[in-house]
Structure formats: C-alpha cells, structure tokens
C-alpha cells in the first residue's frame, strides 16, 4: 500500500496518529464509525517536512458481530486490513479522486492490528452529530442531501456500479461550508473492488451506536442489500427512512411541505 493512483501516500506510524490527534483526545474525537472511530487532527508546521494543516484521522478497531443486541462473534484484524486496502484502492482511482463529495487520501497506518488512515480534510462534524443541533438549518440539510445524492448518482454510474451498503449519517462528514464528504467505505461493493454483496452479511445493519431501531420492524435494510439485487425498495421508501435530515428536535411542524408529504405515510402523519 504505497500509492493511490499517481499520488504517493505517506506512511504513518501509530505513534504519528497519536501526535496528530493529541493522543486521540476527547476534544478531537468526532464519533464512531461501523468499524472504528474518527478524530480531528492537526499537522504542525515542519513536522516530517510538511506544511501546517488540519486533517481527519480514522482508526479501525477489531469489530464484533452483533445480532439484536447480542454478541455473536469477534472477527480477525485481517478483515480490517482488507477494508483499509479496499479504501485506498477505491479512493486512488482516477475517476473518483476529484469528486467533491469524497474524502481525499493523505496517508495510512498499518502496524499489526493498529490501522488508520489520514484524510486531507478539515472536518466540521458528522451529519449524525449535527442533526439535532439548531445551527444545522434547512439550507444546510438540503445542501448535504443534494451533495450526497450527486455522489450516489456518480457511484451508480460506474460499470459495474458501486453500492454503498452502510450509508448512515455517522459516515457523512461536512466541512465548514457544509459540503458533505463520504468517509467510510468498509461495505462498498462493485466497481474496481468487485462484487462483495454476499460477503459479511452480519454488517449490513448500520454503524456502532447508529442502528436504526426501525430495522427490527422492517425488512427495508435487507431489501436494499439483497444479494440478488431484487426486489429493490422504491426510492420513496428509502427517503422515508432518512429521519436525520427530516427531524429537528423531534418536531414535524418544522418540516418543509414537500418533505412532510414524502414522509407522511412513513411517519404516520394524517
């Protein structure tokens, strides 16, 4: 793992990642992903010959498999190495490197079970964290939704198409201008990575700390990632599940009319 496309990636040690994040301090902690954690980081002027800049650091943890709240199995670190390799391969593709809604790679860490990746990104926060804040207004939400929709359209335009099987608000970062950036690709399938739709079926349900409780009452998630690709849910059904962009402190009174109508059936609004 030395390059992404034509750009040479920097190889960081785990000690380097600790320096960037101030020992993974709580102040720099942003949130959890499906297989790890993400932090804000900072490169000091002259460190390893680099210019001063803000970065984002993601680390992997050895995951456990859960089913309905019960521990089923603990997987090996080899799977995380495969995810790291896939992410570097994907983000290094010329066709995806310049997309404004994908993170840009700077370097990686691969020391035994200590794995991480560094993005050239000054993170503001994840959509998951921002969703309940009044400062995340409707203009911001619409900008995020449109940006992410353009990204999905782009990914689906490839042959074979890329499918992001673990879309959650916890995996979408926004910068200070509220531009959305997808930064987790652990369940990505298709394109240069090949077909992985029938691999790791236990992991399709969502990220740690962000598992939609409605999953247990609906088969929508399973139909979205069905290995046979049919039957696929209608877009109306999927939109109805995107509560994070449609709820402000639990109040439906603040929903725009078009969002209100789209979600009326799903939310049980008369």
VMD Tcl script that draws the C-alpha trace (Angstrom):
set ca {
  {0.00 0.00 0.00}
  {2.25 2.73 -1.26}
  {0.24 4.74 -3.71}
  {-3.23 5.86 -4.66}
  {-3.40 6.34 -8.37}
  {-0.46 8.52 -9.37}
  {-0.02 10.08 -5.92}
  {2.35 8.56 -3.39}
  {0.72 8.16 0.01}
  {2.51 8.94 3.25}
  {3.05 6.02 5.59}
  {2.34 6.98 9.19}
  {3.12 5.07 12.36}
  {0.51 4.64 15.06}
  {2.63 7.00 17.15}
  {2.25 9.56 14.36}
  {-1.53 9.24 14.51}
  {-1.40 9.88 18.25}
  {0.66 13.01 17.63}
  {-1.83 14.26 15.04}
  {-4.81 13.73 17.36}
  {-3.16 14.70 20.66}
  {-3.22 11.07 21.82}
  {-6.76 10.55 20.46}
  {-8.04 13.13 22.90}
  {-11.71 13.51 23.70}
  {-11.52 17.06 22.41}
  {-10.58 15.77 18.95}
  {-12.99 12.84 18.97}
  {-15.75 13.24 16.38}
  {-17.61 9.95 16.53}
  {-17.75 6.23 15.88}
  {-17.92 4.50 12.55}
  {-19.12 0.99 11.83}
  {-15.63 -0.40 12.40}
  {-13.80 2.25 14.41}
  {-13.54 5.92 15.33}
  {-12.80 9.23 13.64}
  {-10.88 12.21 15.02}
  {-9.82 15.71 14.07}
  {-6.09 16.08 13.64}
  {-3.52 18.78 13.05}
  {-0.15 18.74 11.31}
  {2.26 21.25 12.83}
  {4.42 23.36 10.54}
  {7.59 21.49 9.63}
  {6.52 18.14 11.10}
  {8.02 15.48 8.82}
  {8.73 18.28 6.34}
  {5.03 19.09 5.86}
  {3.09 22.33 5.87}
  {0.72 23.08 8.73}
  {-2.80 21.89 8.07}
  {-5.89 20.34 9.60}
  {-6.58 16.69 8.82}
  {-9.03 13.95 9.73}
  {-7.86 10.64 11.18}
  {-9.87 7.42 11.11}
  {-8.78 4.33 13.01}
  {-10.08 0.79 12.79}
  {-10.93 -1.45 15.72}
  {-11.34 -5.22 15.73}
  {-15.11 -5.45 15.25}
  {-17.62 -7.69 16.92}
  {-20.69 -9.14 15.22}
  {-23.97 -8.30 16.92}
  {-27.43 -9.66 16.27}
  {-30.35 -7.97 18.01}
  {-28.11 -6.68 20.74}
  {-26.32 -10.00 21.35}
  {-22.62 -10.71 20.75}
  {-22.29 -13.37 18.06}
  {-18.62 -13.36 17.12}
  {-15.41 -11.32 17.16}
  {-13.70 -11.13 13.79}
  {-9.98 -11.01 13.00}
  {-7.91 -7.92 12.26}
  {-7.25 -9.33 8.77}
  {-10.69 -8.17 7.72}
  {-9.83 -4.60 8.71}
  {-6.63 -4.79 6.68}
  {-8.74 -5.81 3.70}
  {-11.06 -2.86 4.31}
  {-8.09 -0.49 4.52}
  {-6.67 -1.85 1.26}
  {-10.06 -1.57 -0.46}
  {-10.46 2.03 0.67}
  {-7.02 3.01 -0.62}
  {-7.71 1.24 -3.91}
  {-11.10 2.91 -4.34}
  {-10.09 6.45 -3.38}
  {-7.00 6.15 -5.58}
  {-9.00 5.60 -8.74}
  {-8.65 8.50 -11.21}
  {-12.40 8.54 -11.74}
  {-13.16 9.15 -8.06}
  {-10.19 11.16 -6.77}
  {-11.56 14.53 -7.83}
  {-15.15 14.08 -6.68}
  {-16.05 16.92 -4.27}
  {-18.11 14.66 -2.00}
  {-15.43 12.05 -1.36}
  {-12.58 12.46 1.12}
  {-9.03 12.86 -0.19}
  {-6.33 10.48 0.97}
  {-3.12 11.74 2.55}
  {-1.68 8.59 4.11}
  {-2.26 5.47 6.12}
  {-1.02 3.43 9.09}
  {-0.70 -0.35 9.05}
  {1.04 -1.74 12.14}
  {-0.21 -5.21 13.04}
  {-3.73 -4.61 14.43}
  {-3.23 -0.85 14.61}
  {-4.72 0.51 11.41}
  {-5.61 4.03 10.45}
  {-5.95 6.47 7.61}
  {-5.38 10.21 7.29}
  {-7.57 12.42 5.11}
  {-6.80 15.84 3.71}
  {-9.93 17.27 5.30}
  {-10.71 19.91 7.87}
  {-13.75 18.29 9.43}
  {-16.56 20.25 10.98}
  {-18.74 17.37 12.17}
  {-20.73 14.37 11.01}
  {-24.33 14.67 9.89}
  {-25.23 12.32 12.74}
  {-23.86 14.76 15.32}
  {-25.26 17.85 13.63}
  {-28.77 16.54 13.04}
  {-30.07 17.50 16.48}
  {-28.47 20.96 16.54}
  {-30.45 24.09 15.75}
  {-27.44 25.51 13.90}
  {-27.88 22.76 11.28}
  {-30.63 24.63 9.46}
  {-32.71 23.58 6.49}
  {-30.44 25.22 3.93}
  {-27.54 23.19 5.34}
  {-29.62 20.00 5.30}
  {-30.73 20.49 1.72}
  {-27.14 21.19 0.66}
  {-25.99 17.99 2.34}
  {-28.82 15.95 0.84}
  {-28.20 17.26 -2.69}
  {-24.45 16.77 -2.44}
  {-24.84 13.21 -1.25}
  {-27.46 12.50 -3.93}
  {-24.98 13.66 -6.59}
  {-22.37 11.35 -5.08}
  {-24.68 8.33 -5.20}
  {-25.62 9.15 -8.78}
  {-21.91 9.27 -9.62}
  {-21.16 5.95 -7.89}
  {-24.10 4.24 -9.56}
  {-22.98 5.46 -12.98}
  {-19.96 3.12 -12.99}
  {-19.99 -0.28 -14.63}
  {-20.32 -2.30 -12.54}
  {-21.91 0.23 -10.26}
  {-20.63 0.98 -6.78}
  {-23.08 0.27 -3.97}
  {-22.55 1.80 -0.51}
  {-24.11 -0.77 1.79}
  {-23.56 1.05 5.07}
  {-24.92 4.53 4.46}
  {-25.57 6.27 7.78}
  {-25.37 9.88 8.90}
  {-22.40 8.82 11.05}
  {-20.37 8.18 7.88}
  {-21.02 11.55 6.24}
  {-18.68 14.36 7.30}
  {-19.31 18.00 6.49}
  {-16.72 20.73 6.20}
  {-17.19 24.27 7.47}
  {-19.12 25.15 4.31}
  {-21.46 22.19 4.89}
  {-20.21 20.24 1.90}
  {-20.86 16.52 2.59}
  {-17.95 14.08 2.35}
  {-18.42 10.32 2.49}
  {-15.54 8.90 4.55}
  {-16.36 5.27 5.27}
  {-16.18 2.59 2.56}
  {-15.99 -0.60 4.61}
  {-19.06 -2.13 2.96}
  {-18.52 -0.72 -0.53}
  {-19.06 -3.19 -3.35}
  {-18.78 -3.04 -7.12}
  {-16.53 -1.13 -9.49}
  {-12.82 -1.83 -9.11}
  {-13.48 -3.73 -5.86}
  {-15.63 -6.40 -7.47}
  {-18.86 -7.93 -6.24}
  {-18.97 -8.22 -2.44}
  {-22.72 -8.28 -1.95}
  {-22.69 -11.69 -0.30}
  {-19.67 -11.06 1.94}
  {-20.04 -10.20 5.66}
  {-23.84 -10.33 5.80}
  {-23.80 -9.54 9.52}
  {-22.57 -6.00 8.87}
  {-25.30 -4.52 6.70}
  {-27.41 -3.12 9.52}
  {-25.59 0.11 10.39}
  {-22.72 1.62 12.32}
  {-21.91 1.28 16.01}
  {-24.21 3.49 18.03}
  {-26.33 4.19 14.98}
  {-28.52 1.26 14.22}
  {-31.97 2.34 13.16}
  {-34.37 0.79 15.68}
  {-36.95 0.57 12.92}
  {-34.76 -2.02 11.23}
  {-36.13 -4.59 13.63}
  {-39.64 -3.83 12.44}
  {-38.97 -3.59 8.72}
  {-37.11 -5.54 6.05}
  {-36.18 -2.36 4.16}
  {-32.47 -2.61 5.04}
  {-32.29 -6.22 3.92}
  {-34.01 -5.46 0.64}
  {-31.55 -2.61 -0.01}
  {-28.60 -5.02 0.18}
  {-30.27 -8.16 -1.13}
  {-27.60 -10.25 -2.87}
  {-29.90 -10.96 -5.79}
  {-30.43 -7.18 -6.24}
  {-34.18 -7.82 -6.48}
  {-36.64 -6.81 -5.29}
  {-35.17 -3.36 -4.65}
  {-37.09 -0.90 -2.46}
  {-38.59 2.16 -4.09}
  {-36.83 5.49 -3.62}
  {-39.89 6.74 -1.74}
  {-39.33 4.04 0.87}
  {-35.66 4.88 1.26}
  {-36.34 8.62 1.57}
  {-38.89 7.84 4.24}
  {-36.15 6.27 6.36}
  {-33.78 9.25 6.26}
  {-35.02 10.73 9.52}
  {-31.81 12.59 10.39}
  {-32.37 15.15 7.64}
  {-36.08 15.47 8.36}
  {-36.32 15.80 12.14}
  {-35.46 18.84 14.23}
  {-35.81 18.04 17.91}
  {-38.49 15.53 17.01}
  {-40.87 18.14 15.66}
  {-42.69 17.50 12.38}
  {-44.04 21.06 12.47}
  {-40.70 22.29 11.15}
  {-40.71 20.04 8.08}
  {-40.99 21.75 4.68}
  {-44.20 20.84 2.87}
  {-42.51 18.60 0.27}
  {-40.61 16.67 2.94}
  {-43.77 16.44 5.00}
  {-45.71 14.91 2.10}
  {-42.94 12.47 1.15}
  {-42.72 11.21 4.71}
  {-46.40 11.37 5.60}
  {-47.11 7.68 5.13}
  {-43.90 6.50 6.77}
  {-44.27 8.77 9.80}
  {-47.97 8.05 10.17}
  {-48.94 11.69 9.70}
  {-52.51 12.38 8.62}
}
mol new
graphics top color blue
foreach p $ca { graphics top sphere $p radius 0.5 }
foreach p [lrange $ca 0 end-1] q [lrange $ca 1 end] { graphics top cylinder $p $q radius 0.2 }
display resetview
